C-alpha cells in the first residue's frame, strides 16, 4: 500500500509521544497517529474524506486535544456522524 503522509505535529503525554499526520491515497484523505512509548511504536489510520483541508482540520484538532490511539476511532466516528 502506497500513500502520502503529511506531518501535522506531535504531543507528549508523560512517557508517551504521539505524532499526527494527514494521509492521502487515491484522492482519499484521512489521519494517521503514531504513538511511541519506550521501544514500542504503535500506529493507526483512517480514511474519511475527499477533502485535504477537512483531514488537516481534524488532525490539528486531535493534536490540540491530545488524542491517543485509544480514543482516536471513537472521536473520529463522532466527527463523521
C-alpha atoms as an extended CHARMM CRD file, in Angstrom:
* protein
*
        81  EXT
         1         1  UNK       CA              0.0000000000        0.0000000000        0.0000000000  PROA      1               0.0000000000
         2         2  UNK       CA              1.4890000000        3.3220000000       -1.0820000000  PROA      2               0.0000000000
         3         3  UNK       CA              0.2130000000        6.5560000000        0.3910000000  PROA      3               0.0000000000
         4         4  UNK       CA              1.4560000000       10.0750000000        1.0810000000  PROA      4               0.0000000000
         5         5  UNK       CA              1.8320000000       11.2280000000        4.6640000000  PROA      5               0.0000000000
         6         6  UNK       CA              1.9410000000       14.9070000000        5.7620000000  PROA      6               0.0000000000
         7         7  UNK       CA              3.2400000000       15.7060000000        9.2410000000  PROA      7               0.0000000000
         8         8  UNK       CA              0.8760000000       17.8980000000       11.3090000000  PROA      8               0.0000000000
         9         9  UNK       CA              2.5020000000       17.9130000000       14.7420000000  PROA      9               0.0000000000
        10        10  UNK       CA              3.1250000000       15.9990000000       17.9430000000  PROA      10              0.0000000000
        11        11  UNK       CA              2.2350000000       15.9890000000       21.6150000000  PROA      11              0.0000000000
        12        12  UNK       CA              3.8930000000       14.4660000000       24.6650000000  PROA      12              0.0000000000
        13        13  UNK       CA              1.9810000000       12.8280000000       27.4970000000  PROA      13              0.0000000000
        14        14  UNK       CA              4.2820000000       11.6660000000       30.3320000000  PROA      14              0.0000000000
        15        15  UNK       CA              6.1190000000        8.6890000000       28.7580000000  PROA      15              0.0000000000
        16        16  UNK       CA              4.0750000000        8.7880000000       25.5350000000  PROA      16              0.0000000000
        17        17  UNK       CA              4.7820000000       10.7520000000       22.3440000000  PROA      17              0.0000000000
        18        18  UNK       CA              2.0530000000       10.9470000000       19.6930000000  PROA      18              0.0000000000
        19        19  UNK       CA              2.6320000000       12.2200000000       16.1430000000  PROA      19              0.0000000000
        20        20  UNK       CA             -0.2680000000       13.3090000000       13.9340000000  PROA      20              0.0000000000
        21        21  UNK       CA             -0.3890000000       13.0830000000       10.1360000000  PROA      21              0.0000000000
        22        22  UNK       CA             -2.7420000000       13.7140000000        7.2320000000  PROA      22              0.0000000000
        23        23  UNK       CA             -2.6230000000       10.8020000000        4.8000000000  PROA      23              0.0000000000
        24        24  UNK       CA             -3.6090000000       10.6480000000        1.1310000000  PROA      24              0.0000000000
        25        25  UNK       CA             -4.2320000000        7.6960000000       -1.1510000000  PROA      25              0.0000000000
        26        26  UNK       CA             -6.0290000000        7.8500000000       -4.4880000000  PROA      26              0.0000000000
        27        27  UNK       CA             -7.6820000000       11.2120000000       -3.6820000000  PROA      27              0.0000000000
        28        28  UNK       CA             -8.9500000000        9.9700000000       -0.3270000000  PROA      28              0.0000000000
        29        29  UNK       CA             -7.7080000000       11.6920000000        2.8100000000  PROA      29              0.0000000000
        30        30  UNK       CA             -7.5720000000       10.7430000000        6.4240000000  PROA      30              0.0000000000
        31        31  UNK       CA             -5.4580000000       10.8690000000        9.5370000000  PROA      31              0.0000000000
        32        32  UNK       CA             -2.7310000000        8.7070000000       10.9760000000  PROA      32              0.0000000000
        33        33  UNK       CA             -1.3830000000        8.6010000000       14.5140000000  PROA      33              0.0000000000
        34        34  UNK       CA              1.9660000000        7.1630000000       15.5320000000  PROA      34              0.0000000000
        35        35  UNK       CA              2.3730000000        6.5320000000       19.2420000000  PROA      35              0.0000000000
        36        36  UNK       CA              5.8030000000        5.9970000000       20.8310000000  PROA      36              0.0000000000
        37        37  UNK       CA              6.4050000000        4.6010000000       24.3070000000  PROA      37              0.0000000000
        38        38  UNK       CA              9.9250000000        3.4090000000       25.0550000000  PROA      38              0.0000000000
        39        39  UNK       CA             10.8230000000        0.8500000000       22.3740000000  PROA      39              0.0000000000
        40        40  UNK       CA              7.1730000000        0.3240000000       21.3910000000  PROA      40              0.0000000000
        41        41  UNK       CA              5.7280000000        2.0450000000       18.3060000000  PROA      41              0.0000000000
        42        42  UNK       CA              2.0130000000        1.7170000000       17.5240000000  PROA      42              0.0000000000
        43        43  UNK       CA              0.0930000000        3.3210000000       14.6870000000  PROA      43              0.0000000000
        44        44  UNK       CA             -3.3840000000        3.5010000000       13.2260000000  PROA      44              0.0000000000
        45        45  UNK       CA             -5.0310000000        5.3590000000       10.3770000000  PROA      45              0.0000000000
        46        46  UNK       CA             -8.4670000000        6.0780000000        8.9480000000  PROA      46              0.0000000000
        47        47  UNK       CA             -9.5640000000        7.4930000000        5.5880000000  PROA      47              0.0000000000
        48        48  UNK       CA            -12.7700000000        9.5220000000        5.8370000000  PROA      48              0.0000000000
        49        49  UNK       CA            -12.9390000000       12.3760000000        3.3100000000  PROA      49              0.0000000000
        50        50  UNK       CA            -12.1200000000       13.5600000000       -0.2020000000  PROA      50              0.0000000000
        51        51  UNK       CA            -11.0180000000       16.9810000000        1.1280000000  PROA      51              0.0000000000
        52        52  UNK       CA             -7.4190000000       17.6050000000        2.2120000000  PROA      52              0.0000000000
        53        53  UNK       CA             -8.4570000000       20.6680000000        4.2620000000  PROA      53              0.0000000000
        54        54  UNK       CA            -11.0160000000       18.6760000000        6.2440000000  PROA      54              0.0000000000
        55        55  UNK       CA             -8.4730000000       15.9820000000        7.0960000000  PROA      55              0.0000000000
        56        56  UNK       CA             -5.9760000000       18.6660000000        8.1760000000  PROA      56              0.0000000000
        57        57  UNK       CA             -8.5970000000       20.3180000000       10.3790000000  PROA      57              0.0000000000
        58        58  UNK       CA             -9.3750000000       17.0160000000       12.1250000000  PROA      58              0.0000000000
        59        59  UNK       CA             -5.6860000000       16.1330000000       12.5490000000  PROA      59              0.0000000000
        60        60  UNK       CA             -4.9760000000       19.5320000000       14.1460000000  PROA      60              0.0000000000
        61        61  UNK       CA             -7.9970000000       19.1680000000       16.4200000000  PROA      61              0.0000000000
        62        62  UNK       CA             -6.7580000000       15.7510000000       17.5450000000  PROA      62              0.0000000000
        63        63  UNK       CA             -3.3010000000       17.1530000000       18.2310000000  PROA      63              0.0000000000
        64        64  UNK       CA             -4.6730000000       20.1080000000       20.2220000000  PROA      64              0.0000000000
        65        65  UNK       CA             -6.9410000000       17.7280000000       22.1680000000  PROA      65              0.0000000000
        66        66  UNK       CA             -4.0050000000       15.3670000000       22.7970000000  PROA      66              0.0000000000
        67        67  UNK       CA             -5.8660000000       12.3730000000       21.3580000000  PROA      67              0.0000000000
        68        68  UNK       CA             -4.1220000000        8.9890000000       21.6000000000  PROA      68              0.0000000000
        69        69  UNK       CA             -4.7160000000        5.7450000000       19.7290000000  PROA      69              0.0000000000
        70        70  UNK       CA             -7.0510000000        4.5940000000       22.4930000000  PROA      70              0.0000000000
        71        71  UNK       CA             -9.6620000000        7.2350000000       21.6430000000  PROA      71              0.0000000000
        72        72  UNK       CA             -8.8810000000        8.1020000000       18.0030000000  PROA      72              0.0000000000
        73        73  UNK       CA            -11.5200000000        5.8870000000       16.3700000000  PROA      73              0.0000000000
        74        74  UNK       CA            -14.2940000000        6.9180000000       18.7620000000  PROA      74              0.0000000000
        75        75  UNK       CA            -13.5880000000       10.6250000000       18.2810000000  PROA      75              0.0000000000
        76        76  UNK       CA            -13.4220000000       10.2300000000       14.5050000000  PROA      76              0.0000000000
        77        77  UNK       CA            -16.7150000000        8.2840000000       14.4920000000  PROA      77              0.0000000000
        78        78  UNK       CA            -18.3570000000       11.1140000000       16.4560000000  PROA      78              0.0000000000
        79        79  UNK       CA            -16.9660000000       13.6650000000       13.9830000000  PROA      79              0.0000000000
        80        80  UNK       CA            -18.2670000000       11.7770000000       10.9420000000  PROA      80              0.0000000000
        81        81  UNK       CA            -21.7740000000       11.4160000000       12.3700000000  PROA      81              0.0000000000
